[in-house]
Amino acid sequence: MSFENGILNLANWAGNVILPTLAGLFIAAAILRFSKSLDYSHALYGAFACLMVSGLTRAMETFASQRAWNDPDQYWVAGLTLVNWICNVILPVYAALQVVVGAMHLGVDHHFNPTAKWMRHFAAAGFCLMVSGLLRLGEFFVTHGTGGVT
């Protein structure tokens, strides 16, 4: 067994076993503190932090393990997967959140000027969907291309 393999196994064990278990303990502590009318927010923050680190560890495993360890395109594929995930998952979800926030500001603020908060949120949602759509259009052209100009 090599040192690098040992570090990899330690990271897998910590990210897949220990951190979700600690998150469960933090949630149990938060429930106990809530039942006693004490401040429970720090325990919930600890639980969310454990789950986020566990999720990021699993995401990095997925990004890095798509190719063999000696494949020269490993970094390219990992970067490509990260860009696809951000543009195809994160940006549409963020656009939906911006539409909701814009609708909430539209109910409060009825000004129709370019600097209104609701217009900024709707514009941000449109830009997010535009970037996501352009990436998907580029992916379509690359996968269904003719292999060159004829």
C-alpha positions as CSV (number, residue, x, y, z in Angstrom):
1,M,0.0,0.0,0.0
2,S,1.4,3.4,-1.0
3,F,1.2,6.7,1.0
4,E,-1.0,8.3,-1.7
5,N,-3.4,5.3,-1.6
6,G,-3.6,5.7,2.2
7,I,-4.4,9.4,2.0
8,L,-7.1,8.6,-0.6
9,N,-8.7,6.0,1.6
10,L,-8.5,8.4,4.6
11,A,-10.3,11.1,2.6
12,N,-13.0,8.6,1.4
13,W,-13.5,7.4,5.0
14,A,-13.7,10.9,6.4
15,G,-16.0,12.2,3.7
16,N,-18.3,9.2,3.3
17,V,-18.5,7.9,6.9
18,I,-17.3,10.3,9.6
19,L,-18.7,13.6,8.4
20,P,-22.3,12.4,7.9
21,T,-22.2,10.8,11.3
22,L,-21.0,14.0,12.9
23,A,-23.7,15.9,11.0
24,G,-26.3,13.5,12.6
25,L,-24.8,14.2,16.1
26,F,-24.9,17.9,15.5
27,I,-28.5,17.7,14.5
28,A,-29.3,15.7,17.6
29,A,-27.6,18.3,19.7
30,A,-29.5,21.1,18.0
31,I,-32.8,19.3,18.7
32,L,-31.8,18.9,22.4
33,R,-30.8,22.5,22.7
34,F,-34.0,23.6,20.9
35,S,-36.1,21.6,23.3
36,K,-34.4,23.4,26.3
37,S,-35.0,26.9,24.7
38,L,-31.2,27.3,24.2
39,D,-29.4,28.7,21.2
40,Y,-29.2,25.9,18.7
41,S,-28.0,27.7,15.6
42,H,-24.3,26.8,16.1
43,A,-25.1,23.1,16.2
44,L,-27.1,23.4,12.9
45,Y,-24.3,25.3,11.3
46,G,-21.9,22.5,12.3
47,A,-24.3,19.9,10.8
48,F,-24.6,21.9,7.5
49,A,-20.8,22.3,7.4
50,C,-20.2,18.6,7.8
51,L,-22.7,17.8,5.1
52,M,-21.3,20.4,2.7
53,V,-17.7,19.1,3.2
54,S,-18.9,15.5,2.7
55,G,-20.8,16.5,-0.5
56,L,-17.8,18.4,-1.8
57,T,-15.5,15.4,-1.1
58,R,-17.9,13.2,-3.1
59,A,-18.1,15.8,-5.9
60,M,-14.3,16.0,-6.2
61,E,-14.1,12.1,-6.2
62,T,-16.6,12.2,-9.2
63,F,-14.7,14.9,-11.0
64,A,-11.3,13.3,-10.6
65,S,-12.2,9.6,-11.1
66,Q,-13.8,9.8,-14.6
67,R,-10.5,8.9,-16.3
68,A,-7.6,6.7,-15.4
69,W,-4.9,8.1,-13.1
70,N,-2.4,8.3,-16.0
71,D,-4.7,9.8,-18.6
72,P,-3.4,13.2,-19.8
73,D,-7.0,14.4,-20.3
74,Q,-8.0,13.9,-16.6
75,Y,-7.8,17.6,-15.7
76,W,-9.6,18.6,-18.9
77,V,-12.4,16.2,-18.2
78,A,-12.7,17.3,-14.6
79,G,-12.8,20.9,-15.6
80,L,-15.3,20.2,-18.3
81,T,-17.5,18.3,-15.9
82,L,-17.3,21.2,-13.4
83,V,-18.4,23.7,-16.1
84,N,-21.2,21.5,-17.2
85,W,-22.4,21.0,-13.7
86,I,-22.3,24.7,-12.9
87,C,-24.0,25.8,-16.2
88,N,-26.6,23.0,-16.3
89,V,-27.5,22.7,-12.6
90,I,-26.4,25.7,-10.6
91,L,-27.3,28.5,-13.0
92,P,-30.9,27.4,-13.7
93,V,-31.6,27.0,-9.9
94,Y,-30.1,30.4,-9.2
95,A,-32.2,31.9,-12.0
96,A,-35.4,30.4,-10.4
97,L,-34.3,31.9,-7.0
98,Q,-33.7,35.3,-8.7
99,V,-37.2,35.2,-10.3
100,V,-38.7,34.5,-6.8
101,V,-36.7,37.4,-5.2
102,G,-37.6,39.7,-8.1
103,A,-41.3,38.8,-7.7
104,M,-41.1,39.6,-4.0
105,H,-39.5,43.0,-4.7
106,L,-42.1,43.7,-7.5
107,G,-44.9,43.4,-5.0
108,V,-43.2,45.9,-2.7
109,D,-41.6,48.3,-5.2
110,H,-43.8,49.5,-8.1
111,H,-41.2,51.8,-9.8
112,F,-40.5,51.1,-13.4
113,N,-36.9,52.4,-13.8
114,P,-33.8,50.5,-14.8
115,T,-32.3,50.7,-11.4
116,A,-35.2,49.1,-9.5
117,K,-34.3,46.0,-7.5
118,W,-36.9,43.8,-9.1
119,M,-35.6,44.5,-12.6
120,R,-32.0,43.7,-11.5
121,H,-33.2,40.3,-10.2
122,F,-35.1,39.5,-13.4
123,A,-32.1,40.5,-15.5
124,A,-29.8,38.3,-13.5
125,A,-32.2,35.4,-14.0
126,G,-32.3,36.1,-17.7
127,F,-28.5,36.2,-17.9
128,C,-28.2,32.9,-16.0
129,L,-30.6,31.2,-18.3
130,M,-28.9,32.7,-21.3
131,V,-25.4,31.4,-20.3
132,S,-26.9,28.0,-19.6
133,G,-28.7,27.9,-22.9
134,L,-25.6,29.0,-24.9
135,L,-23.6,26.3,-23.2
136,R,-26.2,23.7,-24.1
137,L,-26.4,25.0,-27.7
138,G,-22.6,24.7,-27.9
139,E,-22.7,21.1,-26.5
140,F,-25.4,20.2,-29.1
141,F,-23.3,21.6,-32.0
142,V,-20.1,19.8,-30.7
143,T,-21.9,16.4,-30.3
144,H,-23.9,16.6,-33.5
145,G,-21.2,18.2,-35.6
146,T,-20.2,17.0,-39.1
147,G,-16.5,16.5,-38.1
148,G,-15.3,19.5,-40.1
149,V,-16.2,22.1,-42.6
150,T,-17.2,20.7,-46.0
